[in-house]
Amino acid sequence: MNQSELVELAAIKAEMPKKEVDKVYRALRDCIIQAVAEREKVTLVDFGSFEARDRKAREGRNPKTGDKMQIPATKVPAFSAGKQFKEAVSGQ
């Protein structure tokens, strides 16, 4: 499912115009991105949590040449599924 399909389905379920649902989707997405970029954890009960995690520097290999290279430390976004989400996916 892509963004437009998600917006269309949400519009049907919420009985709202797609244009309004798309505005809400974009606002929520932007708020989550901004909060995580500022190192805040965003928790949506039963859905999951978004947060920034630190990735340590490490040694890797150049896939073309096979030469060793140093990969610097960085922050990466992470998502942890909530209980209801996990149960729905596992079929429980």
N, C-alpha and C positions, 0 to 999 in steps of 0.2 A: 504494500500500500504506500502510495506517495502522498505528498502534502495535499494536493488538490483532492484526491480521493478521501483522505481523512477529513478535510474540511466539509466535503459534500456529505459524508456519512454523519458527521457531528451536526450539520445543519438539519438533516432529516430527523435525527434523534431529539434535538432541542427544539424542533419546529420553529426555526429561525432562518432568515435569509442567509445564503452562502456568503454574501458580502460582509455581513455583520460577524459571522462566525470566523471568517478569515481575519478580520481586524482583531478579534479577541485572541485568536491563535498567534498572530504575529506579536501582539503585545505581551502575551505570556512567554513566548519564546525569547523575546528581547529581555524581559525581566529576569528570566532564569540565567541567560548568558551573562548579563551584567553582574548579577549576584555571585555567580560562580567565579567570574573573572576577578571579583573583589574578595575572593577567598571565603565567601559565605556558603553555608550548606543550605540547600533548598530541599525541604522534605514535603512530599505530597503523600499524605497518609493513605496506606494500602496500595499506592502506585509505586513509589520509590523515592530515592534521594539522589540529588545531583550535587557533586562537590569537586573541588580541585584537589588533585593529589600530586605529590612531588615524585618525580622519576629521577633516580640517581644517575650520575654520569657512569658510562660504561664503555667497554671496548667492543667494537663491532667490526664488520668486514664490508668492504666495498663489494657489492654484488658483481660488478663487471670485472674487476681486477683481482679480487680476493685479498687485497691488501688490508692490513689491520688499520683501523681508524678509531679515533676517540669520539664518542657521542656525548655531548655536553648534558648536564642536568637540566631539567625543564619541569614545568607544571603541565599536567594533562587533565582534561575533564574526565570524570568518572560517574557512572550511574550504577546504583544498587537497587535491584527490584524489591518492592515491598511484599509483604506476606500474601495479600490477595492476588497480586500479579503472579507471584511464583506458583500459587495454588491453581490459578486459571491455566497457566501454561503446562503444568504437570498433570492436569486432568483430575485433580482432587476435588 
